[in-house]
Amino acid sequence: MEPQYRETQNNDQMKIMQWVWTLVLTAIPIVNLVMLIIWAVDKTNPRRNWAIATFIVGVAGFVIVFIISIIFTIVGVALIPETDPVNSNTYYY
């Protein structure tokens, strides 16, 4: 008896157009968050790991930008000259 070979189709692999639509949907504000949440919680979706990784990178980027903005705000406020006339060395008449 000869072994029977059958073609196995990998259902987890996405086609090019599916990736194109994935990128188009994630480029639309608000829709991208909704779709990433849907894809991240669906255990059968082949986009699941990608959606989770996108969330991790997005949150890390948000935290880094937030920290940098706080640092620049503190430095900016520290560079503002003293405007209190009582403690100022410059007198205007």
Buried (B, 14 or more C-beta within 10 A) or exposed (E): EEEEEEEEEEEEEBEEEEEEEBEEBBEEEEEBEEBBEEBBEEEEBBBBEBBBEBBEEEEEEEEEEEEEEEEEEEEEEEEEEEEEEEEEEEEEE
